[in-house]
Amino acid sequence: MRIATFNVQNLRLLREDGHVAMHGARDMDVPDDGRPSSAALDMLDRRLTAEIIALANADVIALQEVFDRASLDYFHDRFLVPTGTAPYPHRICLPGNDGRGFDVALMSRLPPSDIRSHAATTARDLKLEPASGRSADEPVFRRDCLEASIGGLTLFICHFKAPYPDAADAWETRRLEALAVRRIIEQRFPHPANAYWMILGDLNEPRTEVADERAIAPLLEHFAIDLVERVPAGRRWSHHMASAGIYSRPDALLASPALARLNPEAEPAYFRQGLPHVATRFTGKRLSEVGVDRPHASDHAALAVELSLPNG
């Protein structure tokens, strides 16, 4: 099974004056974002987004920053299917907690089961201490932890809190999100180390932390195996923040110990061909329509890995 994750940067269906269109891969992070000239590039962005997904050619792909199911369906039918890639008949996007409405999503060529949103889960539900100054009855996830089982593998799709505007406060939020995912998995499986599961998505770990320890450390310490660590150190980046010139690795594929043992040679592959030319660290061949800042597929690269499962 080939599995991928991709933050598609504000994938939203727009309806204006009886017309529909897709919002581009922009969120005030590129020059002239709010101008009509920028909006004119939106359709090109989404064509590039589709081309990256087609290149990744995953059986199952986790997506972040999808507005709703209607946006996902429109993108799939109008942009992705025309690339010629095999379609994804199973598409899931459930409402989460993001104030802007951007959720995690799943597209699969294989039928999923046991689909669960954890958007409403609280610290009290999981018997965890809330973050400082927060109620134990508040949802712990900034967006959601979307759970789904496919072909003997259980996925936990996440998009953790970004490290701004207050880096220390955001660290606490991400730490609670990490503890919550771990607790959900521990409750789901009597022996998590021997089960087949994966945590994937945008965990929003910055290049440097405000504390001595990574916020997502609870997921890594004697719990999950970071498959990205199998990639040579200089190539473990999937995001470029042009305004600060920062390259980071927020996108994750964390495998259960049993899944990692079953796939000792599985090394994730990055699909950076849709990143803008301003991301100069990538020196490979880009898609032909990619511009200096825009058009681009996203400010993230897609990340994919080929895995074997016990049932073949």
C-alpha positions as a printed NumPy array, in Angstrom:
array([[  0.   ,   0.   ,   0.   ],
       [  1.327,   3.414,  -0.94 ],
       [  0.447,   6.12 ,   1.601],
       [  0.979,   9.868,   1.313],
       [  0.354,  13.099,   3.19 ],
       [  0.045,  16.562,   1.663],
       [ -0.858,  19.97 ,   3.09 ],
       [ -2.639,  21.465,   0.067],
       [ -2.736,  25.044,   1.438],
       [ -6.258,  26.434,   1.605],
       [ -8.17 ,  24.151,  -0.723],
       [-11.546,  25.854,  -0.807],
       [-14.432,  25.984,  -3.249],
       [-15.558,  29.553,  -3.919],
       [-19.048,  30.517,  -5.038],
       [-19.534,  34.035,  -6.343],
       [-22.302,  35.444,  -8.566],
       [-23.402,  31.99 ,  -9.639],
       [-19.865,  30.908, -10.546],
       [-17.674,  28.35 ,  -8.782],
       [-13.892,  28.215,  -8.653],
       [-11.105,  26.994,  -6.402],
       [ -9.166,  29.23 ,  -4.05 ],
       [ -5.475,  29.064,  -4.863],
       [ -2.564,  27.839,  -2.759],
       [ -2.163,  31.123,  -0.911],
       [ -2.803,  32.526,   2.554],
       [ -1.249,  35.996,   2.491],
       [  2.206,  34.425,   2.352],
       [  3.183,  35.445,  -1.182],
       [  3.571,  38.876,  -2.857],
       [  0.342,  40.611,  -3.935],
       [ -1.779,  37.836,  -2.391],
       [ -4.884,  39.955,  -2.003],
       [ -4.9  ,  41.462,  -5.489],
       [ -6.894,  40.365,  -8.544],
       [ -3.645,  39.454, -10.288],
       [ -3.019,  36.915,  -7.539],
       [ -6.516,  35.432,  -7.759],
       [ -5.964,  34.961, -11.49 ],
       [ -3.34 ,  32.328, -10.642],
       [ -5.661,  30.252,  -8.457],
       [ -6.691,  27.767, -11.139],
       [ -3.062,  27.217, -12.133],
       [ -2.184,  26.535,  -8.494],
       [ -4.837,  23.86 ,  -8.252],
       [ -3.803,  22.239, -11.492],
       [ -0.3  ,  21.959, -10.01 ],
       [ -1.719,  20.591,  -6.73 ],
       [ -3.441,  17.872,  -8.75 ],
       [ -0.27 ,  17.086, -10.686],
       [  1.687,  16.548,  -7.471],
       [ -0.964,  14.176,  -6.144],
       [ -0.871,  12.318,  -9.458],
       [  2.933,  12.044,  -9.246],
       [  2.739,  10.701,  -5.683],
       [  0.244,   8.097,  -6.969],
       [ -0.695,   6.931,  -3.487],
       [ -3.413,   4.414,  -2.759],
       [ -4.322,   6.491,   0.278],
       [ -3.543,  10.167,   0.799],
       [ -4.076,  12.296,   3.899],
       [ -4.714,  15.969,   3.193],
       [ -4.588,  19.047,   5.374],
       [ -6.227,  22.472,   4.868],
       [ -9.311,  21.238,   3.015],
       [-12.34 ,  23.458,   3.633],
       [-15.082,  20.831,   3.329],
       [-16.256,  17.752,   1.445],
       [-17.714,  19.853,  -1.387],
       [-14.313,  21.486,  -1.952],
       [-12.617,  18.092,  -1.929],
       [-15.101,  16.577,  -4.385],
       [-14.88 ,  19.52 ,  -6.78 ],
       [-11.077,  19.419,  -6.74 ],
       [-11.071,  15.662,  -7.266],
       [-13.501,  15.712, -10.185],
       [-12.402,  18.903, -11.953],
       [ -8.654,  18.905, -11.353],
       [ -7.371,  15.515, -10.23 ],
       [ -9.295,  13.136, -12.506],
       [ -8.223,  15.038, -15.683],
       [ -4.553,  14.284, -14.857],
       [ -5.249,  10.666, -15.792],
       [ -4.395,   9.271, -12.381],
       [ -6.65 ,   6.584, -10.953],
       [ -9.54 ,   8.256,  -9.12 ],
       [-10.195,   8.181,  -5.389],
       [-13.79 ,   6.973,  -4.945],
       [-13.58 ,   7.183,  -1.145],
       [-13.284,  10.755,   0.118],
       [-13.736,  11.953,   3.691],
       [-13.656,  15.461,   5.144],
       [-15.384,  15.954,   8.485],
       [-15.855,  19.276,  10.32 ],
       [-13.031,  20.121,  12.7  ],
       [-12.141,  22.934,  15.085],
       [-10.211,  25.322,  12.831],
       [-11.815,  28.741,  13.088],
       [-11.265,  29.325,   9.369],
       [-12.944,  26.034,   8.491],
       [ -9.927,  24.146,   7.165],
       [-10.007,  20.478,   8.043],
       [ -8.043,  17.29 ,   7.579],
       [ -9.251,  14.932,   4.862],
       [ -8.677,  11.523,   3.358],
       [ -8.816,  10.218,  -0.205],
       [ -8.53 ,   6.49 ,  -0.796],
       [ -8.727,   4.001,  -3.645],
       [ -9.434,   1.315,  -1.047],
       [-12.573,   1.26 ,   1.097],
       [-12.026,   2.693,   4.597],
       [-13.836,   1.551,   7.723],
       [-14.152,   2.586,  11.367],
       [-14.06 ,   6.268,  10.441],
       [-13.984,   8.466,  13.543],
       [-13.523,  12.17 ,  14.164],
       [-11.888,  13.146,  17.442],
       [-12.591,  16.861,  17.   ],
       [-14.849,  16.952,  20.056],
       [-12.461,  15.006,  22.307],
       [-11.428,  16.898,  25.451],
       [ -8.59 ,  16.595,  27.935],
       [-11.122,  15.366,  30.469],
       [-12.256,  12.599,  28.088],
       [ -8.67 ,  11.36 ,  27.833],
       [ -7.778,  12.009,  31.494],
       [ -5.068,  14.484,  30.493],
       [ -4.074,  17.778,  32.08 ],
       [ -5.22 ,  20.712,  29.934],
       [ -2.791,  23.309,  28.624],
       [ -2.096,  26.286,  30.903],
       [ -5.104,  28.538,  31.286],
       [ -7.379,  26.189,  29.332],
       [-10.419,  24.235,  30.433],
       [-10.321,  20.453,  30.613],
       [-13.59 ,  20.518,  28.676],
       [-12.174,  22.298,  25.617],
       [-11.379,  20.211,  22.506],
       [ -7.73 ,  19.199,  22.567],
       [ -7.202,  19.291,  18.801],
       [ -6.697,  22.533,  16.915],
       [ -8.318,  20.832,  13.902],
       [ -8.971,  17.116,  14.366],
       [ -7.461,  13.68 ,  14.623],
       [ -9.276,  11.766,  11.883],
       [ -9.132,   8.004,  12.392],
       [ -9.768,   5.453,   9.636],
       [ -8.834,   1.826,   9.01 ],
       [ -7.818,   0.69 ,   5.526],
       [ -6.556,  -2.749,   4.576],
       [ -5.467,  -3.753,   8.071],
       [ -3.803,  -0.384,   8.797],
       [ -5.323,   2.268,  11.071],
       [ -4.495,   5.871,  10.193],
       [ -4.569,   8.888,  12.505],
       [ -4.56 ,  12.026,  10.359],
       [ -3.579,  15.225,  12.148],
       [ -2.811,  18.897,  11.644],
       [ -1.352,  20.3  ,  14.85 ],
       [ -1.236,  23.928,  15.996],
       [  1.136,  26.185,  14.061],
       [  4.014,  27.751,  16.072],
       [  2.562,  31.278,  16.094],
       [  1.564,  33.893,  17.131],
       [  2.776,  32.874,  20.606],
       [  5.422,  30.171,  20.193],
       [  5.377,  29.078,  23.847],
       [  1.578,  28.811,  23.955],
       [  1.565,  26.963,  20.629],
       [  4.156,  24.503,  22.011],
       [  1.784,  23.67 ,  24.885],
       [ -1.087,  23.156,  22.456],
       [  0.979,  20.83 ,  20.253],
       [  2.234,  18.931,  23.283],
       [ -1.353,  18.307,  24.412],
       [ -2.308,  17.257,  20.87 ],
       [  0.591,  14.793,  20.814],
       [ -0.359,  13.371,  24.219],
       [ -3.963,  13.08 ,  23.056],
       [ -3.068,  11.139,  19.899],
       [ -0.935,   8.786,  21.966],
       [ -3.735,   8.253,  24.488],
       [ -6.283,   7.61 ,  21.704],
       [ -4.009,   4.952,  20.204],
       [ -3.358,   3.391,  23.607],
       [ -7.105,   3.164,  24.172],
       [ -7.679,   1.791,  20.676],
       [ -5.113,  -1.015,  20.877],
       [ -4.396,  -3.194,  23.949],
       [ -0.773,  -3.532,  22.771],
       [  0.03 ,  -0.522,  20.534],
       [  3.579,  -1.639,  19.743],
       [  2.255,  -4.815,  18.131],
       [ -0.593,  -3.2  ,  16.177],
       [ -0.434,  -1.709,  12.682],
       [ -1.095,   2.015,  12.704],
       [  0.359,   5.283,  11.463],
       [  0.174,   8.924,  12.532],
       [  0.478,  11.194,   9.505],
       [ -0.088,  14.788,   8.57 ],
       [  1.252,  18.253,   9.315],
       [  2.473,  18.232,  12.914],
       [  3.752,  21.813,  12.557],
       [  7.073,  21.253,  14.294],
       [  9.193,  24.379,  13.675],
       [ 12.86 ,  24.36 ,  12.809],
       [ 13.684,  25.267,  16.404],
       [ 11.63 ,  24.794,  19.545],
       [ 11.032,  27.236,  22.408],
       [ 11.682,  24.428,  24.882],
       [ 14.495,  21.912,  25.241],
       [ 12.171,  19.157,  24.028],
       [ 10.111,  18.772,  20.88 ],
       [  6.385,  19.219,  21.449],
       [  5.687,  15.901,  19.716],
       [  8.2  ,  13.978,  21.848],
       [  5.436,  11.835,  23.459],
       [  4.775,  10.32 ,  20.048],
       [  8.431,   9.447,  19.484],
       [  9.698,   8.25 ,  22.863],
       [  9.24 ,   4.463,  22.976],
       [  6.051,   4.77 ,  20.963],
       [  6.193,   5.49 ,  17.195],
       [  8.992,   5.286,  14.634],
       [  9.644,   8.41 ,  12.568],
       [ 10.057,   7.05 ,   9.026],
       [ 11.412,  10.415,   7.859],
       [ 14.518,   9.679,   9.937],
       [ 15.36 ,   7.104,   7.242],
       [ 15.84 ,   9.942,   4.749],
       [ 19.369,  11.454,   4.68 ],
       [ 19.529,  14.384,   7.093],
       [ 19.974,  17.116,   4.501],
       [ 16.857,  16.04 ,   2.594],
       [ 14.299,  15.918,   5.418],
       [ 12.448,  19.12 ,   4.588],
       [  8.961,  19.579,   3.188],
       [  8.069,  23.221,   3.819],
       [  9.586,  26.547,   2.844],
       [  8.625,  29.814,   4.509],
       [  9.721,  32.333,   1.908],
       [  9.279,  35.393,   4.151],
       [ 11.861,  34.07 ,   6.612],
       [ 13.886,  31.811,   4.309],
       [ 13.203,  28.863,   6.624],
       [ 13.085,  25.213,   5.543],
       [ 11.408,  22.814,   7.966],
       [  9.951,  19.318,   8.267],
       [  6.427,  19.613,   9.697],
       [  4.999,  16.786,   7.59 ],
       [  5.24 ,  13.411,   9.283],
       [  4.85 ,   9.683,   8.783],
       [  5.07 ,   8.036,  12.209],
       [  4.707,   4.264,  12.1  ],
       [  3.931,   1.84 ,  14.878],
       [  6.928,  -0.321,  15.897],
       [  5.271,  -3.386,  14.329],
       [  4.663,  -1.572,  11.043],
       [  8.22 ,  -0.221,  10.968],
       [  9.665,  -3.69 ,  11.653],
       [  7.604,  -5.145,   8.822],
       [  9.001,  -2.486,   6.468],
       [ 12.675,  -2.053,   7.443],
       [ 13.688,  -0.608,   4.063],
       [ 10.689,   1.669,   3.495],
       [ 12.011,   5.207,   2.96 ],
       [  9.644,   8.122,   2.36 ],
       [  9.886,  10.086,  -0.884],
       [  9.307,  13.84 ,  -1.191],
       [  7.478,  15.424,  -4.107],
       [  8.848,  18.971,  -4.245],
       [  8.225,  19.538,  -7.961],
       [  5.337,  21.906,  -7.188],
       [  7.252,  24.21 ,  -4.831],
       [  7.973,  27.717,  -6.143],
       [ 11.42 ,  28.576,  -7.506],
       [ 12.016,  30.807,  -4.495],
       [ 12.557,  27.552,  -2.553],
       [ 16.076,  27.346,  -3.961],
       [ 17.166,  24.398,  -1.827],
       [ 15.243,  22.178,  -4.237],
       [ 17.386,  21.905,  -7.354],
       [ 15.407,  19.19 ,  -9.149],
       [ 13.091,  19.614, -12.108],
       [  9.855,  21.407, -11.342],
       [  6.482,  21.17 , -13.033],
       [  6.468,  23.408, -16.09 ],
       [  3.95 ,  25.998, -14.847],
       [  5.604,  26.647, -11.473],
       [  6.613,  30.272, -10.973],
       [  9.068,  32.168,  -8.795],
       [  6.435,  32.634,  -6.048],
       [  3.319,  31.448,  -7.863],
       [  1.799,  29.502,  -9.438],
       [  2.718,  26.667,  -7.116],
       [  1.078,  23.468,  -5.873],
       [  1.41 ,  24.39 ,  -2.192],
       [  3.96 ,  25.774,   0.234],
       [  4.42 ,  22.132,   1.325],
       [  5.796,  19.134,  -0.536],
       [  3.886,  15.877,  -0.589],
       [  5.423,  12.932,   1.247],
       [  4.777,   9.264,   0.341],
       [  5.953,   5.817,   1.395],
       [  5.367,   2.292,   0.107],
       [  4.415,  -0.18 ,   2.84 ],
       [  3.723,  -3.88 ,   3.079],
       [  0.963,  -5.08 ,   5.377],
       [  0.446,  -8.495,   6.977],
       [ -2.512,  -9.337,   4.754],
       [ -0.528,  -8.462,   1.616]])
